[in-house]
Amino acid sequence: MTTQIPLDRPRRHTTLHTATPKGAALCRRIARRQLTCWGLNSTHADPFHSALLIVAELATNAVLHGRVPGRGFELHLSLTTTARRGTTLRIEISDPRGDSPPVLPTAPTPHAQSGRGLFLISALSDRWGTIPRHPNAKTVWAELDLTDADSTPDAT
């Protein structure tokens, strides 16, 4: 069963960031603050922490793999409620490198120093994917369904 979070006003937040490590750090802090303002840290602790890891990974990927000199990346967070899915948190990171969409790679070797990010996103989210953006840009998105079990401390 999914939780119906009353959305008396639109729950959307968008920010632009520089494609630098400092921009990625700021993106993570803003996401934490916004999700906390929406109360997810107290009502849906597991998705809250999963969302922070997803934002961190997507922001890092935007800086490392989606960077174009002189252009930044965008963070978009939204909460929506539908009859079918209940309340869903959607995380989007858009960057200017549409020529290199992310693909879930084969499993990294135990000693590999990179290549685990998309596995992490796939494991933590209910759905994820990419959307091309005009001109030659992309959005990588992940969705988390907020369920009643998330808000119960004794849930297994």
C-alpha positions in Angstrom: 0.0 0.0 0.0 1.3 3.4 -0.8 1.2 6.5 1.3 -0.8 9.4 0.1 1.2 12.5 1.0 -1.2 15.5 0.8 0.1 17.7 -1.9 -1.7 21.0 -1.1 0.9 22.8 -3.2 3.2 21.7 -6.0 6.2 19.8 -4.6 8.9 20.6 -7.2 12.3 22.0 -6.9 14.9 22.8 -9.6 18.4 24.2 -9.3 21.3 24.8 -11.6 24.9 23.9 -10.7 28.4 24.2 -12.1 29.9 21.0 -13.4 32.6 20.9 -10.7 33.1 18.9 -7.6 31.9 21.9 -5.6 28.7 22.1 -7.7 28.1 18.4 -7.1 28.5 18.9 -3.3 26.2 21.9 -3.3 23.6 19.8 -5.3 23.7 17.1 -2.6 23.2 19.7 0.2 20.3 21.3 -1.6 18.7 17.9 -2.2 19.0 17.0 1.5 17.5 20.4 2.5 14.6 20.2 0.1 13.7 16.6 1.0 13.9 17.5 4.7 11.6 20.5 4.1 9.1 18.1 2.5 9.4 15.9 5.7 10.7 12.8 4.0 13.6 12.4 6.5 11.0 11.7 9.2 8.1 10.1 7.3 10.1 7.9 4.8 13.6 7.4 6.2 14.7 4.7 3.8 13.7 6.4 0.6 15.1 9.7 2.0 18.6 8.1 2.4 18.3 6.2 -0.9 17.4 9.5 -2.6 20.5 11.2 -1.2 22.7 8.4 -2.5 21.0 8.6 -5.9 21.5 12.4 -6.1 25.1 12.0 -5.1 25.8 9.4 -7.8 23.9 11.3 -10.6 25.6 14.6 -9.7 29.0 13.0 -9.7 28.2 11.3 -13.1 27.1 14.7 -14.5 30.5 16.2 -13.4 32.7 13.3 -14.5 30.9 12.1 -17.7 28.4 14.8 -18.7 30.5 17.9 -18.4 30.9 20.4 -21.3 33.1 23.3 -20.6 31.1 26.4 -19.7 27.9 24.5 -19.1 26.4 23.2 -15.8 23.9 20.6 -14.8 20.4 20.8 -13.4 18.8 19.0 -10.4 15.0 18.6 -10.4 13.1 17.0 -7.5 9.4 16.4 -7.5 6.8 14.6 -5.5 3.6 13.5 -7.3 0.6 11.5 -6.2 -1.4 9.2 -8.5 -4.2 6.8 -7.8 -2.1 3.9 -9.3 1.3 4.4 -7.6 0.5 6.6 -4.7 3.3 9.1 -3.9 6.4 9.0 -6.0 9.7 10.9 -5.5 11.3 11.7 -8.9 15.0 12.7 -9.1 16.3 14.1 -12.4 19.8 15.3 -13.3 20.2 16.9 -16.7 23.6 17.5 -18.3 24.7 18.8 -21.7 26.2 15.5 -23.0 23.4 13.8 -24.9 25.9 11.9 -27.0 26.8 9.5 -24.1 23.6 8.1 -22.5 24.4 5.9 -19.4 24.1 2.2 -19.9 24.0 -0.4 -17.1 27.4 -2.1 -17.6 28.4 -5.7 -16.9 29.2 -6.3 -13.2 32.5 -4.6 -12.2 35.3 -6.7 -10.9 35.9 -6.7 -7.2 39.0 -4.5 -7.5 37.5 -2.0 -10.0 37.7 1.5 -8.8 34.7 2.7 -10.7 31.6 1.4 -12.5 29.3 0.7 -9.6 27.2 3.9 -9.8 24.4 2.7 -12.1 24.2 -0.6 -10.2 23.6 1.4 -7.1 20.9 3.6 -8.8 19.2 0.5 -10.2 19.2 -1.2 -6.7 18.0 1.8 -4.8 15.3 3.1 -7.1 12.0 1.6 -8.2 12.6 2.8 -11.8 15.3 4.7 -13.6 16.1 5.7 -17.1 17.2 8.5 -19.5 15.4 11.0 -21.6 17.1 12.9 -24.5 16.9 16.7 -24.3 17.2 19.2 -27.1 19.8 20.1 -28.2 22.2 17.2 -27.6 21.6 16.9 -23.8 20.1 14.3 -21.6 18.2 13.8 -18.3 18.9 10.8 -16.1 16.0 10.1 -13.8 15.2 7.8 -10.9 11.9 7.2 -9.1 11.2 6.0 -5.6 7.7 4.9 -4.5 6.9 6.1 -1.0 5.0 3.3 0.8 3.5 2.9 4.2 6.2 0.4 5.2 8.8 3.1 4.7 7.2 5.2 7.5 7.0 2.3 10.0 10.2 1.9 12.1 9.6 -1.8 12.7 8.9 -2.7 9.0 10.9 -5.6 7.7 
